[in-house]
Amino acid sequence: MTPARPAVSIKEVAREAGVSIGTVSNVLNRPEVVSEDRRRRVLRVIEDLGYVRNDVARQLKAGRSRTVGLVVQDSANPFYNEIALGAETAAERLGQAVIIGNAGLSPERESLYLDLFEEQRVRGVLVTPQTPERARVDVLRSRGTPVVLVDEHAAPSEYCSLAVDDVEGGRAAVAHLLGTSRRRIAYVGGPDSLHQVRDRRAGAQRAVEAVPGASLESFSTTALTVLEGRRVGEQILELPPERRPEAVFAANDLLALGLLQAFAFTHRVRVPEDIALIGYDDIDFATSAIVPLSSIRQPARLIGRTAVELLEDEITDPGHHHRHVSFQPELVVRDSTRPAA
């Protein structure tokens, strides 16, 4: 086995190129102050020797790295993956990179990633807080790390934040179901500790209250997953036909897909003939489901890009003022909510 080759140092590059260490440093960090001839010579030696810059010392000197930390609520949810893709696109344009941590709905894991990002002196952190108190997030910012709250509402006096108007999204989803002549509506979502779940149910209730004769029944879940959707779907199937909802609004598309599986596998309930079904997020799987799923679309990639832009503005603009950016949801209608006959 060939022994590993020691890392090439900046001193070796300088010696091989016949220049000072300062010149090599300028080529790497301020190339505009180096003559074209010397710059090319140094870059050629760097390539020949395979020199890789040790960025740790540079980060310590500058106080910040070129990386941004992103802590998402649940990476199993494609919605958060789309946010991450948007953040990566914006960061790449700025010559930066994004490191992603999955909190998995755990405050302890969130703290673990925030500790790690602080130790690495990341440029800033984008985070979907796991608790309303945001204690660890507050500590992080108090020590000098800029923070933007993602998929979260915060007063502009506290943080920059951005989120979709979930109350309006819930209202739009159920108003659409009511517009197809369904009146017995079910809301499936949980846990209630998530403000997204509470806000979407509040919007659903608002829509129901605007239509005489309409009702809303809630079915609680422990997580926003396909398996929990299937469990509640089986629970709905156990109800007498006259007690079953005519339409279901699921708090996200993963729950809706689980509900659809429960209904389809038993062949006891047809979607949308017997029960109409709408989800939330409009993930890619919604269009390819056995019955294409109606959903409330969130501009996930735009949320990610905007979060990075807010963070960069906070870091670079001395006159920066925190602000909250609210995005409007969009109703996307597909086969799962066709009007009742």
C-alpha beads as a LAMMPS data file, in Angstrom:
LAMMPS data file: protein, C-alpha beads

341 atoms
340 bonds

1 atom types
1 bond types

-500.0 500.0 xlo xhi
-500.0 500.0 ylo yhi
-500.0 500.0 zlo zhi

Masses

1 110.0

Atoms # bond

1 1 1 0.000 0.000 0.000
2 1 1 1.460 3.352 -1.069
3 1 1 1.882 5.688 1.925
4 1 1 -0.165 8.861 1.857
5 1 1 1.678 11.857 0.459
6 1 1 2.057 14.747 2.921
7 1 1 0.022 17.827 2.072
8 1 1 1.913 20.396 0.030
9 1 1 2.561 23.588 2.012
10 1 1 2.396 27.178 0.828
11 1 1 6.147 27.413 1.503
12 1 1 6.822 24.652 -1.049
13 1 1 4.701 26.450 -3.643
14 1 1 6.589 29.693 -3.035
15 1 1 9.981 27.976 -3.276
16 1 1 9.086 26.103 -6.477
17 1 1 7.653 29.248 -8.107
18 1 1 10.572 31.428 -6.997
19 1 1 8.377 33.941 -5.212
20 1 1 7.623 34.958 -1.632
21 1 1 4.953 33.353 0.536
22 1 1 3.152 36.701 0.469
23 1 1 2.951 36.567 -3.326
24 1 1 1.386 33.099 -3.214
25 1 1 -1.103 34.359 -0.628
26 1 1 -1.982 37.314 -2.864
27 1 1 -2.529 35.017 -5.845
28 1 1 -5.001 33.022 -3.760
29 1 1 -6.761 35.915 -2.046
30 1 1 -6.040 39.136 -3.968
31 1 1 -4.975 38.144 -7.498
32 1 1 -5.579 41.661 -8.813
33 1 1 -2.440 42.943 -7.008
34 1 1 -0.136 40.360 -8.663
35 1 1 1.324 40.716 -12.143
36 1 1 -0.149 38.435 -14.788
37 1 1 3.179 36.633 -15.326
38 1 1 3.685 35.830 -11.636
39 1 1 0.071 34.854 -11.160
40 1 1 0.265 32.327 -14.005
41 1 1 3.565 30.937 -12.716
42 1 1 2.182 30.428 -9.205
43 1 1 -1.051 28.859 -10.470
44 1 1 0.962 26.463 -12.658
45 1 1 3.048 25.355 -9.663
46 1 1 -0.099 24.973 -7.538
47 1 1 -1.556 22.653 -10.172
48 1 1 1.684 20.693 -10.644
49 1 1 2.211 20.140 -6.913
50 1 1 -1.450 19.540 -6.131
51 1 1 -1.566 22.240 -3.477
52 1 1 -4.897 22.553 -1.623
53 1 1 -5.501 25.665 0.441
54 1 1 -5.939 25.077 4.174
55 1 1 -8.972 27.235 4.798
56 1 1 -9.024 26.810 8.583
57 1 1 -6.367 29.433 9.287
58 1 1 -7.968 31.766 6.801
59 1 1 -11.343 31.372 8.537
60 1 1 -9.802 32.079 11.933
61 1 1 -8.206 35.239 10.614
62 1 1 -11.349 36.460 8.834
63 1 1 -13.679 35.324 11.616
64 1 1 -16.066 33.651 9.132
65 1 1 -15.934 30.862 6.574
66 1 1 -17.506 30.635 3.140
67 1 1 -20.069 28.131 4.375
68 1 1 -23.656 28.638 5.524
69 1 1 -25.308 26.246 7.955
70 1 1 -28.873 25.109 7.261
71 1 1 -30.879 23.173 9.870
72 1 1 -34.126 21.783 8.443
73 1 1 -37.059 20.370 10.347
74 1 1 -37.187 17.012 8.561
75 1 1 -35.057 16.070 5.554
76 1 1 -37.424 13.144 4.828
77 1 1 -39.938 15.752 3.672
78 1 1 -39.168 16.745 0.056
79 1 1 -40.357 20.283 0.838
80 1 1 -37.230 20.889 2.942
81 1 1 -35.011 19.331 0.296
82 1 1 -36.358 21.880 -2.165
83 1 1 -35.585 24.691 0.291
84 1 1 -32.039 23.350 0.556
85 1 1 -31.657 23.304 -3.237
86 1 1 -32.772 26.923 -3.421
87 1 1 -30.330 27.912 -0.685
88 1 1 -27.481 26.095 -2.427
89 1 1 -28.221 27.897 -5.701
90 1 1 -28.084 31.324 -4.049
91 1 1 -24.983 30.475 -2.024
92 1 1 -23.144 29.181 -5.086
93 1 1 -23.656 32.519 -6.830
94 1 1 -21.939 34.163 -3.859
95 1 1 -19.014 31.740 -3.923
96 1 1 -20.292 29.961 -0.824
97 1 1 -21.494 26.494 0.134
98 1 1 -24.333 25.186 2.309
99 1 1 -23.918 22.521 5.006
100 1 1 -27.232 20.843 5.839
101 1 1 -28.258 19.361 9.170
102 1 1 -31.460 17.382 9.701
103 1 1 -33.018 18.142 13.093
104 1 1 -35.646 15.438 12.601
105 1 1 -38.106 17.368 14.807
106 1 1 -35.655 16.986 17.708
107 1 1 -34.567 20.065 19.721
108 1 1 -31.534 18.057 20.892
109 1 1 -30.378 17.372 17.347
110 1 1 -30.994 21.001 16.441
111 1 1 -28.697 22.063 19.303
112 1 1 -26.074 19.557 18.159
113 1 1 -25.953 21.057 14.668
114 1 1 -25.991 24.640 15.949
115 1 1 -23.056 23.823 18.236
116 1 1 -21.185 22.296 15.308
117 1 1 -21.871 25.256 13.024
118 1 1 -20.727 27.689 15.696
119 1 1 -17.496 25.738 16.222
120 1 1 -16.891 25.810 12.464
121 1 1 -17.432 29.581 12.424
122 1 1 -19.925 29.372 9.583
123 1 1 -20.816 32.597 7.840
124 1 1 -24.365 32.399 9.162
125 1 1 -27.167 29.962 9.919
126 1 1 -30.563 29.327 8.343
127 1 1 -32.796 27.357 10.685
128 1 1 -36.336 26.091 11.096
129 1 1 -36.581 26.205 14.918
130 1 1 -37.788 23.043 16.624
131 1 1 -39.289 24.859 19.615
132 1 1 -41.211 28.141 19.905
133 1 1 -38.768 29.360 22.588
134 1 1 -35.747 29.274 20.216
135 1 1 -33.388 29.319 23.230
136 1 1 -30.333 27.797 21.477
137 1 1 -30.916 29.940 18.405
138 1 1 -30.987 33.068 20.567
139 1 1 -27.685 32.088 22.198
140 1 1 -26.077 31.472 18.817
141 1 1 -27.007 34.910 17.567
142 1 1 -26.005 36.629 20.824
143 1 1 -22.478 35.283 20.264
144 1 1 -22.234 36.943 16.875
145 1 1 -23.480 34.389 14.344
146 1 1 -26.141 35.886 12.024
147 1 1 -29.340 33.816 11.906
148 1 1 -32.345 33.771 9.551
149 1 1 -35.461 31.822 10.539
150 1 1 -36.877 29.696 7.701
151 1 1 -40.520 28.574 7.479
152 1 1 -41.094 30.605 10.616
153 1 1 -42.842 33.839 11.576
154 1 1 -40.874 36.276 13.735
155 1 1 -41.210 39.938 14.601
156 1 1 -38.800 42.001 12.455
157 1 1 -37.378 43.480 15.651
158 1 1 -36.020 40.021 16.507
159 1 1 -34.852 38.201 13.375
160 1 1 -35.085 38.115 9.634
161 1 1 -37.609 35.405 8.863
162 1 1 -39.650 34.049 5.995
163 1 1 -42.599 31.707 5.617
164 1 1 -45.700 30.961 3.590
165 1 1 -49.026 32.253 4.878
166 1 1 -50.269 28.857 6.103
167 1 1 -53.555 30.216 7.426
168 1 1 -54.404 31.383 3.921
169 1 1 -53.158 28.080 2.503
170 1 1 -55.468 26.105 4.783
171 1 1 -58.372 28.378 3.959
172 1 1 -57.753 28.026 0.205
173 1 1 -57.548 24.222 0.414
174 1 1 -60.836 23.797 2.255
175 1 1 -62.607 26.552 0.306
176 1 1 -61.739 24.553 -2.821
177 1 1 -63.182 21.363 -1.296
178 1 1 -66.347 23.196 -0.286
179 1 1 -66.582 24.576 -3.806
180 1 1 -66.948 21.009 -5.095
181 1 1 -70.162 20.626 -3.048
182 1 1 -68.559 18.610 -0.242
183 1 1 -69.643 19.650 3.258
184 1 1 -68.221 17.062 5.706
185 1 1 -64.528 17.958 5.746
186 1 1 -61.744 16.252 7.699
187 1 1 -58.391 17.790 8.596
188 1 1 -55.495 15.381 9.100
189 1 1 -52.322 16.720 10.701
190 1 1 -50.012 16.792 13.686
191 1 1 -48.263 17.169 16.010
192 1 1 -49.868 20.370 17.256
193 1 1 -46.505 21.638 18.487
194 1 1 -45.806 22.618 14.853
195 1 1 -47.169 26.058 14.032
196 1 1 -47.599 24.967 10.410
197 1 1 -50.116 22.321 11.522
198 1 1 -51.988 24.768 13.745
199 1 1 -52.073 27.539 11.134
200 1 1 -53.348 25.283 8.349
201 1 1 -56.113 23.974 10.597
202 1 1 -57.039 27.553 11.571
203 1 1 -57.378 28.431 7.882
204 1 1 -59.477 25.330 7.280
205 1 1 -61.779 26.292 10.153
206 1 1 -62.129 29.790 8.736
207 1 1 -63.274 28.382 5.385
208 1 1 -65.805 26.052 7.020
209 1 1 -67.294 28.823 9.139
210 1 1 -68.011 30.813 5.981
211 1 1 -70.272 28.092 4.517
212 1 1 -73.585 27.148 6.225
213 1 1 -73.930 23.432 6.842
214 1 1 -70.201 22.718 6.533
215 1 1 -68.266 20.933 9.297
216 1 1 -64.635 20.199 10.101
217 1 1 -63.428 17.105 11.992
218 1 1 -59.754 16.809 12.988
219 1 1 -57.694 13.610 12.969
220 1 1 -54.401 13.945 14.821
221 1 1 -51.092 12.444 13.693
222 1 1 -47.795 12.070 15.535
223 1 1 -45.775 13.001 12.458
224 1 1 -46.226 14.321 8.930
225 1 1 -45.370 11.021 7.214
226 1 1 -46.820 8.592 4.706
227 1 1 -47.174 5.906 7.393
228 1 1 -49.181 8.223 9.631
229 1 1 -51.389 9.083 6.656
230 1 1 -52.061 5.395 6.053
231 1 1 -52.886 4.880 9.717
232 1 1 -55.460 7.670 9.721
233 1 1 -56.794 6.481 6.353
234 1 1 -57.481 3.072 7.886
235 1 1 -59.133 4.826 10.834
236 1 1 -61.449 6.708 8.468
237 1 1 -62.306 3.469 6.654
238 1 1 -63.515 1.966 9.939
239 1 1 -66.168 4.684 10.233
240 1 1 -69.705 3.916 9.005
241 1 1 -70.129 5.293 5.455
242 1 1 -72.554 7.967 6.664
243 1 1 -69.934 9.186 9.171
244 1 1 -67.022 9.308 6.790
245 1 1 -65.862 12.724 5.558
246 1 1 -66.713 13.702 2.019
247 1 1 -63.333 15.380 1.639
248 1 1 -59.983 15.391 3.458
249 1 1 -57.426 18.172 3.772
250 1 1 -54.033 16.739 4.788
251 1 1 -51.473 19.024 6.434
252 1 1 -48.847 17.946 3.897
253 1 1 -48.527 15.816 0.776
254 1 1 -46.838 12.898 2.564
255 1 1 -49.899 12.458 4.774
256 1 1 -52.151 12.807 1.722
257 1 1 -50.229 10.116 -0.149
258 1 1 -50.574 7.792 2.856
259 1 1 -54.312 8.446 2.966
260 1 1 -54.543 7.750 -0.757
261 1 1 -52.713 4.444 -0.288
262 1 1 -55.076 3.364 2.496
263 1 1 -58.114 4.174 0.373
264 1 1 -56.774 2.621 -2.830
265 1 1 -55.390 -0.619 -1.350
266 1 1 -58.716 -1.623 0.199
267 1 1 -60.838 -0.639 -2.824
268 1 1 -63.518 0.437 -0.333
269 1 1 -63.228 4.156 -1.023
270 1 1 -62.722 5.852 -4.377
271 1 1 -60.856 9.130 -4.744
272 1 1 -62.402 11.533 -5.571
273 1 1 -65.832 9.913 -6.104
274 1 1 -66.321 8.927 -2.453
275 1 1 -63.738 11.138 -0.726
276 1 1 -61.946 14.088 -2.277
277 1 1 -58.365 14.617 -1.097
278 1 1 -56.009 17.597 -1.074
279 1 1 -52.497 17.932 0.358
280 1 1 -50.016 20.700 1.023
281 1 1 -46.525 21.526 -0.394
282 1 1 -47.043 20.210 -3.965
283 1 1 -44.024 17.895 -3.887
284 1 1 -43.042 16.071 -7.087
285 1 1 -44.748 12.841 -5.968
286 1 1 -48.119 14.624 -5.971
287 1 1 -48.297 14.619 -9.762
288 1 1 -47.293 10.959 -10.126
289 1 1 -49.624 9.465 -7.489
290 1 1 -52.109 6.775 -8.530
291 1 1 -54.658 9.610 -8.500
292 1 1 -52.846 12.907 -9.221
293 1 1 -53.048 14.875 -6.008
294 1 1 -54.425 18.383 -5.632
295 1 1 -52.237 20.434 -3.325
296 1 1 -51.300 23.842 -1.982
297 1 1 -48.001 24.840 -3.543
298 1 1 -45.268 26.506 -1.525
299 1 1 -42.408 28.217 -3.434
300 1 1 -39.793 26.132 -1.620
301 1 1 -36.769 26.958 -3.788
302 1 1 -37.621 30.649 -3.710
303 1 1 -37.801 30.436 0.082
304 1 1 -34.300 28.921 0.181
305 1 1 -32.834 31.507 -2.199
306 1 1 -34.434 34.404 -0.354
307 1 1 -33.184 33.111 3.000
308 1 1 -29.576 33.215 1.774
309 1 1 -30.104 36.703 0.349
310 1 1 -31.498 37.959 3.680
311 1 1 -28.544 36.432 5.519
312 1 1 -25.999 37.993 3.169
313 1 1 -27.663 41.383 3.463
314 1 1 -27.505 41.165 7.251
315 1 1 -23.791 40.302 7.099
316 1 1 -22.687 42.891 4.530
317 1 1 -25.038 45.863 4.935
318 1 1 -24.289 48.078 7.975
319 1 1 -27.760 49.625 7.604
320 1 1 -29.538 46.268 7.541
321 1 1 -32.984 46.071 9.133
322 1 1 -34.591 42.734 9.977
323 1 1 -37.736 41.932 8.029
324 1 1 -40.254 39.146 7.629
325 1 1 -41.002 37.934 4.097
326 1 1 -44.411 36.300 3.665
327 1 1 -45.084 34.179 0.578
328 1 1 -48.556 33.450 -0.741
329 1 1 -49.568 29.807 -1.294
330 1 1 -51.004 28.636 -4.610
331 1 1 -53.870 26.190 -5.139
332 1 1 -53.009 23.431 -7.630
333 1 1 -56.053 21.399 -8.715
334 1 1 -55.685 17.832 -9.995
335 1 1 -57.866 14.723 -10.250
336 1 1 -58.124 14.004 -6.514
337 1 1 -60.623 16.834 -5.993
338 1 1 -62.824 16.617 -9.041
339 1 1 -66.325 17.973 -8.285
340 1 1 -68.761 15.524 -6.772
341 1 1 -71.363 14.136 -9.141

Bonds

1 1 1 2
2 1 2 3
3 1 3 4
4 1 4 5
5 1 5 6
6 1 6 7
7 1 7 8
8 1 8 9
9 1 9 10
10 1 10 11
11 1 11 12
12 1 12 13
13 1 13 14
14 1 14 15
15 1 15 16
16 1 16 17
17 1 17 18
18 1 18 19
19 1 19 20
20 1 20 21
21 1 21 22
22 1 22 23
23 1 23 24
24 1 24 25
25 1 25 26
26 1 26 27
27 1 27 28
28 1 28 29
29 1 29 30
30 1 30 31
31 1 31 32
32 1 32 33
33 1 33 34
34 1 34 35
35 1 35 36
36 1 36 37
37 1 37 38
38 1 38 39
39 1 39 40
40 1 40 41
41 1 41 42
42 1 42 43
43 1 43 44
44 1 44 45
45 1 45 46
46 1 46 47
47 1 47 48
48 1 48 49
49 1 49 50
50 1 50 51
51 1 51 52
52 1 52 53
53 1 53 54
54 1 54 55
55 1 55 56
56 1 56 57
57 1 57 58
58 1 58 59
59 1 59 60
60 1 60 61
61 1 61 62
62 1 62 63
63 1 63 64
64 1 64 65
65 1 65 66
66 1 66 67
67 1 67 68
68 1 68 69
69 1 69 70
70 1 70 71
71 1 71 72
72 1 72 73
73 1 73 74
74 1 74 75
75 1 75 76
76 1 76 77
77 1 77 78
78 1 78 79
79 1 79 80
80 1 80 81
81 1 81 82
82 1 82 83
83 1 83 84
84 1 84 85
85 1 85 86
86 1 86 87
87 1 87 88
88 1 88 89
89 1 89 90
90 1 90 91
91 1 91 92
92 1 92 93
93 1 93 94
94 1 94 95
95 1 95 96
96 1 96 97
97 1 97 98
98 1 98 99
99 1 99 100
100 1 100 101
101 1 101 102
102 1 102 103
103 1 103 104
104 1 104 105
105 1 105 106
106 1 106 107
107 1 107 108
108 1 108 109
109 1 109 110
110 1 110 111
111 1 111 112
112 1 112 113
113 1 113 114
114 1 114 115
115 1 115 116
116 1 116 117
117 1 117 118
118 1 118 119
119 1 119 120
120 1 120 121
121 1 121 122
122 1 122 123
123 1 123 124
124 1 124 125
125 1 125 126
126 1 126 127
127 1 127 128
128 1 128 129
129 1 129 130
130 1 130 131
131 1 131 132
132 1 132 133
133 1 133 134
134 1 134 135
135 1 135 136
136 1 136 137
137 1 137 138
138 1 138 139
139 1 139 140
140 1 140 141
141 1 141 142
142 1 142 143
143 1 143 144
144 1 144 145
145 1 145 146
146 1 146 147
147 1 147 148
148 1 148 149
149 1 149 150
150 1 150 151
151 1 151 152
152 1 152 153
153 1 153 154
154 1 154 155
155 1 155 156
156 1 156 157
157 1 157 158
158 1 158 159
159 1 159 160
160 1 160 161
161 1 161 162
162 1 162 163
163 1 163 164
164 1 164 165
165 1 165 166
166 1 166 167
167 1 167 168
168 1 168 169
169 1 169 170
170 1 170 171
171 1 171 172
172 1 172 173
173 1 173 174
174 1 174 175
175 1 175 176
176 1 176 177
177 1 177 178
178 1 178 179
179 1 179 180
180 1 180 181
181 1 181 182
182 1 182 183
183 1 183 184
184 1 184 185
185 1 185 186
186 1 186 187
187 1 187 188
188 1 188 189
189 1 189 190
190 1 190 191
191 1 191 192
192 1 192 193
193 1 193 194
194 1 194 195
195 1 195 196
196 1 196 197
197 1 197 198
198 1 198 199
199 1 199 200
200 1 200 201
201 1 201 202
202 1 202 203
203 1 203 204
204 1 204 205
205 1 205 206
206 1 206 207
207 1 207 208
208 1 208 209
209 1 209 210
210 1 210 211
211 1 211 212
212 1 212 213
213 1 213 214
214 1 214 215
215 1 215 216
216 1 216 217
217 1 217 218
218 1 218 219
219 1 219 220
220 1 220 221
221 1 221 222
222 1 222 223
223 1 223 224
224 1 224 225
225 1 225 226
226 1 226 227
227 1 227 228
228 1 228 229
229 1 229 230
230 1 230 231
231 1 231 232
232 1 232 233
233 1 233 234
234 1 234 235
235 1 235 236
236 1 236 237
237 1 237 238
238 1 238 239
239 1 239 240
240 1 240 241
241 1 241 242
242 1 242 243
243 1 243 244
244 1 244 245
245 1 245 246
246 1 246 247
247 1 247 248
248 1 248 249
249 1 249 250
250 1 250 251
251 1 251 252
252 1 252 253
253 1 253 254
254 1 254 255
255 1 255 256
256 1 256 257
257 1 257 258
258 1 258 259
259 1 259 260
260 1 260 261
261 1 261 262
262 1 262 263
263 1 263 264
264 1 264 265
265 1 265 266
266 1 266 267
267 1 267 268
268 1 268 269
269 1 269 270
270 1 270 271
271 1 271 272
272 1 272 273
273 1 273 274
274 1 274 275
275 1 275 276
276 1 276 277
277 1 277 278
278 1 278 279
279 1 279 280
280 1 280 281
281 1 281 282
282 1 282 283
283 1 283 284
284 1 284 285
285 1 285 286
286 1 286 287
287 1 287 288
288 1 288 289
289 1 289 290
290 1 290 291
291 1 291 292
292 1 292 293
293 1 293 294
294 1 294 295
295 1 295 296
296 1 296 297
297 1 297 298
298 1 298 299
299 1 299 300
300 1 300 301
301 1 301 302
302 1 302 303
303 1 303 304
304 1 304 305
305 1 305 306
306 1 306 307
307 1 307 308
308 1 308 309
309 1 309 310
310 1 310 311
311 1 311 312
312 1 312 313
313 1 313 314
314 1 314 315
315 1 315 316
316 1 316 317
317 1 317 318
318 1 318 319
319 1 319 320
320 1 320 321
321 1 321 322
322 1 322 323
323 1 323 324
324 1 324 325
325 1 325 326
326 1 326 327
327 1 327 328
328 1 328 329
329 1 329 330
330 1 330 331
331 1 331 332
332 1 332 333
333 1 333 334
334 1 334 335
335 1 335 336
336 1 336 337
337 1 337 338
338 1 338 339
339 1 339 340
340 1 340 341
